[in-house]
């Protein structure tokens, strides 16, 4: 991982050296999540709900050679598969009485070496459940002994096609991130149109896009992280409601409210941060709302006190 000074020096290479002082407090450490398929690769073909048959025989996607199973160790970090929960766990349902889908679980003990600022708990497992449209969720945190957790399959009333998302194991590395154009922090930089393009280039440079950093994919949509800044394009994501940023006649980013009206909301937003993003556009399986992606946010006070269950989800178009 680069030092913070090395990352700031890279601003010069992207024509933004004059913004170093303004950018220094905006450069935040994050933890890159690398996803690795666990099952037969045929289960991961996509994206898209496309099936091709010849004489009623399926030829695409390929038929897996073996049943999909979640073979990962109990309590390990993963996306998809089945959750590892306590014996008294009751599967959550949404307001339409439909079972929520298991999304991911994070074993914080596996993340510690990449968490240079020690922002996350050092132990325990956070298990996340989510509706397909990202509007309802539940988080369960087992803070200490995870040896008694057990792997649990979804309830019988979940549709068969949605019961099992092929699992991906997780590994973690540290990185630096900068805010997206949808945040008030970037808006305050007053970037020109040319500087905006240079800023995007610097952001992509930090993300390692196209450099083979992610073991799952090198595409832009493969940027999965804990902490840091969210890769949101159309809204900020922090706060109770997304706050959209528009463009004025000169092409510069601008908000719909006056500077005075923004002060208090911006102070509140600054107390909230990204906890987790997994770019679900890579994983079309009929569960997640195709064209939208979920972002898990948390208040910094809750993060510091270990109340990682007290989070919320905001979705954004990709």
Helices and strands as residue ranges (DSSP letters): H 4-13, G 17-19, H 20-24, E 28-37, G 41-44, E 52-54, E 57-60, E 78-79, E 83-85, E 101-107, G 108-110, G 112-114, E 125-130, E 137-142, E 150-152, G 160-162, E 168-177, H 184-187, H 193-207, G 220-222, E 224-227, E 246-247, E 253-254, H 259-269, E 272-277, G 280-282, E 292-299, H 300-305, E 311-317
